[in-house]
Amino acid sequence: MTYEETLHYLYTSIPVFQNAGPSAYKPGLGTSIALDDHLGNPHKAYKTIHVAGTNGKGSVSHLLAAILRQSGYKVGLYTSPHLVDFRERIRVNGQKIPKEYVVDFVERNRSFFEPLQPSFFELTSSMAFDYFRAEKVDYAVIEVGMGGRLDSTNIITPILSIITNISLDHTQFLGDTVEKIAFEKAGIIKKDVPALVGEVDRHSVAQVFADAAAKAGTLVYFAQDEGLLKESYLMDTGEWYLDSAEYGQLFGELGGVVQFRNAITVLGAINLLSAAGVNIPVEAIREGFEHVVELTGLMGRWQVLQENPKVVCDTGHNAGGWQYLQIQLEEEQKRHKHLFMIVGMVNDKDIDGVLDLMPEKAFYFFTQASVQRAMPAEDFATKAIFHGLSGTICDSVPEAVEKALARAGQDDIIFIGGSTFVVADALPLFLKKDK
């Protein structure tokens, strides 16, 4: 098969949560273990760092990969979902997995995995572990797909387990309280492996992690209690820097006020990795923060797509993420004449919770992404009316972008988001096609 035929086979032969949602969710580790055994347990050939959490785990994973790379290591990075190209999910030192490897992996293992009927995520996790072994990486940063305890990636024994934060998301799978969700994410905590929790705003949630660590026989650290950050600054340009307790001033390439929180998690992780014997020079930390996009290919985190009018996209898709986007948009409204919002969401999110946080003083282009899970634009617009939001309905993201650009002036700002998949549909309209 060609690469395009292989992707078509993967997307049509096995359930893809990105498109289908609940019908593609397959909890449990049995299939992942069977695939891993078949491949000869590739994840044991290198050291891993496991990253879970409701929000921020993608940014934290990319930042750690960038810092480790600048420290002189060969680094694998496995994240999801992808935005433009499937190969974004699996990278080594920032370079996407070759198309040839994807084709070869499926051809080599198809006769084994077809009877197993793995989920799309189970199969791609196995592909990532196999590729990292083939590339002889020193470290691999592995992002959890959903939850933790029953996630396909939870077959690894990392040198550090990280949980960025907890808020309500995927409640139909992980539980309807933050304590229940915390329990699922605490499932990545393992015996003799230090665990780091980035942000906790409830004692009851902190207790879930403390109990899990005690049961596993390890220690848990809370980054927000470590005094890692002296001060943080958001500049008029939208860029930011922070004054860290141990590493001085750090300038962050990733935009958005939420990155202050992610930075604290990363600094806590660096301290624990250093204590475990990983050599991480101060200059590598600075370069990782300042050049994470170039070093890892990360997209969609308060990403500026053009200027005049300014167009920004962000993959924040739940109330936990939007509490920070709300602050960011308020700051942007001070610097721009008008705010235009291109937004859509998927059916299985807390839509009302997010709409509550969207700015009323804006003109909206209500739209829907090109995935099965997308809420129809008309339904989304109807919900938005009850939250005081008004605008027009667009049947697709490209249509919404075209209309917003036609309406916006040079001093205005256009925001694209509400769903990862809205961002995914918008990015190709602004980015040069990648080979």
MARDO-73202 format. One record per residue (C-alpha): residue in three letters; x, y, z. Coordinates in steps of 0.02 Angstrom, whole numbers, plus 50000, padded with zeros to 5 digits. Layout:
BEGIN
ALAXYZ
...
//
This chain:
BEGIN
MET500005000050000
THR500515018149977
TYR500565029750128
GLU498875037150081
GLU498135019750061
THR498865014650229
LEU498075029650316
HIS496415025950233
TYR496545007950294
LEU496925013750472
TYR495505026350474
THR494205014750400
SER494674997650470
ILE494835002050654
PRO493855014450761
VAL494615031950775
PHE494085041650930
GLN494585057950845
ASN493145055250723
ALA491915043250802
GLY492035047050988
PRO491315034551114
SER491155020150991
ALA493045020450967
TYR493485020751153
LYS494215004251210
PRO494775004351392
GLY495944991251462
LEU497724985551431
GLY497474967851363
THR497634972151179
SER499074984251209
ILE500024970851305
ALA499714958151167
LEU500354970351035
ASP501844974751143
ASP502304956451170
HIS502154953250984
LEU503374967350948
GLY504604961651081
ASN504204974851213
PRO505014989551123
HIS504655002251260
LYS505924993351373
ALA507344998451256
TYR507375016551317
LYS506845027251465
THR505125035151466
ILE504225049751546
HIS502335047851560
VAL501215063351553
ALA499365063351598
GLY498145077251643
THR496565085851585
ASN497405101051507
GLY499195105751468
LYS499895088351444
GLY500295091751262
SER501235107851301
VAL502155099851447
SER502635084751341
HIS503315095651200
LEU504265106951320
LEU505095092151405
ALA505545084551237
ALA506315100951180
ILE507325102951340
LEU507955085051336
ARG508435086951153
GLN509415102851191
SER510255093151332
GLY511055082051200
TYR509875067151205
LYS508955058551064
VAL507115060651111
GLY505525052051054
LEU503865061151075
TYR502155052951065
THR500615064251075
SER498825065051013
PRO497765069950924
HIS498625076550769
LEU498055092650687
VAL498595091850505
ASP499615076050477
PHE499485059050564
ARG501375058750580
GLU501335073250704
ARG500915060250836
ILE502605051650827
ARG504215061750820
VAL506075059450856
ASN507055075350889
GLY505615085150814
GLN505565075350651
LYS503955066150607
ILE503965047450583
PRO504345043750398
LYS502885038750288
GLU503855023150239
TYR503945017350419
VAL502065019250442
VAL501745008850286
ASP503024995650334
PHE502394994150513
VAL500624990650455
GLU501184978250322
ARG502344968850442
ASN501074967150581
ARG499384967350495
SER499124948450501
PHE499404948850690
PHE498374963950740
GLU496854961750627
PRO496144947150730
LEU496464957450889
GLN495414971950823
PRO496404985350913
SER495805003150926
PHE496675016450821
PHE497545023050977
GLU498135005851033
LEU498915002750864
THR499735019850848
SER500445018451025
SER501255001950976
MET501915009850816
ALA502695023950917
PHE503535012251041
ASP504215001750897
TYR504865016850802
PHE505735024150954
ARG506665007750978
ALA507155007350794
GLU507825025150811
LYS508775020650971
VAL508105035451070
ASP508795039251242
TYR507145045551312
ALA505345045351253
VAL504025057351318
ILE502365048251310
GLU500735057851323
VAL499215048551389
GLY497755047951268
MET496335048251395
GLY496295045651582
GLY497785035251633
ARG497365019351726
LEU496615010451574
ASP497505020451439
SER498465010751306
THR500085019451353
ASN500005013351533
ILE501014997651495
ILE502635007651518
THR503645009351678
PRO504325027151665
ILE505675036051763
LEU504415049851803
SER502515050751802
ILE501745068051777
ILE499935073451799
THR499715091451743
ASN498015095651819
ILE496235089651841
SER494605096851777
LEU492985089951707
ASP493205082251535
HIS492755065451456
THR491575063151603
GLN490615048951517
PHE492215038551524
LEU493185044951674
GLY491845049851799
ASP490755064851837
THR491785072551978
VAL493565079051983
GLU493955066152117
LYS493415051752004
ILE494415058951859
ALA495925061151973
PHE495805042752021
GLU495875037551838
LYS497365048751801
ALA498245043051961
GLY498265025851882
ILE499925030251797
ILE500775031551968
LYS501895016351992
LYS503005008552124
ASP504685017052150
VAL504305029752010
PRO504195047752075
ALA502555056352030
LEU502325074951998
VAL500655083952003
GLY500695100851919
GLU499145109651984
VAL497805105252111
ASP496455117052172
ARG495545105352292
HIS496185096252445
SER495085081252402
VAL495965079552233
ALA497695081052312
GLN497185067252432
VAL496755055752287
PHE498535057452223
ALA499295055652396
ASP498305039652425
ALA498785032652254
ALA500625036052286
ALA500565028052458
LYS499695012752386
ALA500975011452245
GLY502435013652362
THR503155029752294
LEU503235048352327
VAL502135061752251
TYR502685079852230
PHE501565094952200
ALA502425107452085
GLN501385122352142
ASP502025119952320
GLU503875119452273
GLY504175138252256
LEU504825135952079
LEU504195152452011
LYS504595169752079
GLU503595180251957
SER502805179251785
TYR502555192951657
LEU501375194651509
MET502025208051392
ASP500995219751281
THR501515209651131
GLY500665194251203
GLU502355186051236
TRP502855181351411
TYR504305177251523
LEU504505171051699
ASP505775172951836
SER506145155551902
ALA506895152052071
GLU508325141252005
TYR508585145251822
GLY508335164051809
GLN507295172151672
LEU506465160351549
PHE505605166851392
GLY504185156051329
GLU503825153751145
LEU502115145951179
GLY500825159651193
GLY499425161051319
VAL499325164151505
VAL498995145651536
GLN500825142551494
PHE501335150051662
ARG500495134951743
ASN501285122851623
ALA502995130651654
ILE502865126851840
THR502485108651799
VAL503975107651681
LEU505155115551808
GLY504585102951938
ALA504895088851815
ILE506635095351774
ASN507095095351959
LEU506505077351981
LEU507375071551821
SER508985079951876
ALA508845071352045
ALA508685054851952
GLY510335057951863
VAL509745065751699
ASN510975079351647
ILE509975094851601
PRO511025110751581
VAL510245127651620
GLU510525133451441
ALA509525118551377
ILE508065123651487
ARG508115141451420
GLU508235135551239
GLY506845122851263
PHE505625135951326
GLU506145148951197
HIS506155137551043
VAL504935123551081
VAL503935125850920
GLU505475124450808
LEU506175110050910
THR504585099450918
GLY503365105650787
LEU502015109650915
MET500515118950845
GLY498865125850907
ARG499365133651073
TRP498895151951057
GLN499705151050887
VAL499775167150787
LEU499355162650607
GLN499465179950530
GLU499515198550573
ASN498425213050513
PRO497155207050554
LYS497905196050689
VAL497285178150679
VAL497575166550827
CYS497065148550857
ASP497045138151015
THR496525120151049
GLY495765123651221
HIS494125113951219
ASN493465112751397
ALA493055124251542
GLY494745120951622
GLY495635127451468
TRP494415141651436
GLN494645149451607
TYR496355154751540
LEU495805158551363
GLN494505170351436
ILE495895180251521
GLN496955180151363
LEU495525186351253
GLU495135200351376
GLU496945206151361
GLU496865205351171
GLN495265215751167
LYS496225229851251
ARG497445230151104
HIS496245227450958
LYS494725236550890
HIS493565221650865
LEU493595203150913
PHE492915190150794
MET492675172250855
ILE492675156950741
VAL492085143250857
GLY491315125950858
MET491305111350978
VAL491025092550982
ASN489475084651056
ASP490295075851203
LYS491005091451289
ASP490305102851425
ILE489695115151295
ASP488725126551413
GLY490215127351531
VAL491335133551390
LEU490035145551317
ASP489915153651490
LEU491745158651473
MET491695165351295
PRO491695184451279
GLU490005192751247
LYS490805208051166
ALA491275199251004
PHE490515194250837
TYR490385175350814
PHE490535163950665
PHE489745147950731
THR490375133050633
GLN490735114350640
ALA492285103950610
SER492365090050481
VAL492235075750607
GLN490745064950653
ARG490765071250833
ALA490545089550785
MET488975098050850
PRO487995105150702
ALA488335123750684
GLU486485128150700
ASP486315118550864
PHE487885126650932
ALA487285144050883
THR485605140850968
LYS486495136151130
ALA487615151451115
ILE486115163251107
PHE485645158351285
HIS487385163951340
GLY487215181151261
LEU488295177151109
SER487775182450934
GLY488405181150757
THR488135170850601
ILE488135152350554
CYS489415144650437
ASP489305126750375
SER491185123850376
VAL492765130850453
PRO493485136750285
GLU491875146450253
ALA491975154250427
VAL493805159250400
GLU493415166850230
LYS491975177150300
ALA492935182750455
LEU494435188450353
ALA493285198050236
ARG492465206950382
ALA493965210450495
GLY494975226450483
GLN496855228350503
ASP496685232650688
ASP495525218150730
ILE495865200750797
ILE495105184150744
PHE495115169250863
ILE494895151450800
GLY494485137450923
GLY493225129351039
SER493785112350976
THR495435104350927
PHE494585099250765
VAL494065116950720
VAL495895121750736
ALA496385106550632
ASP495215112050492
ALA495885129850497
LEU497765126950502
PRO497965120850321
LEU497195137250263
PHE498665146750338
LEU500145134950335
LYS501205129650189
LYS500925111550143
ASP502195100250229
LYS503015086450128
//
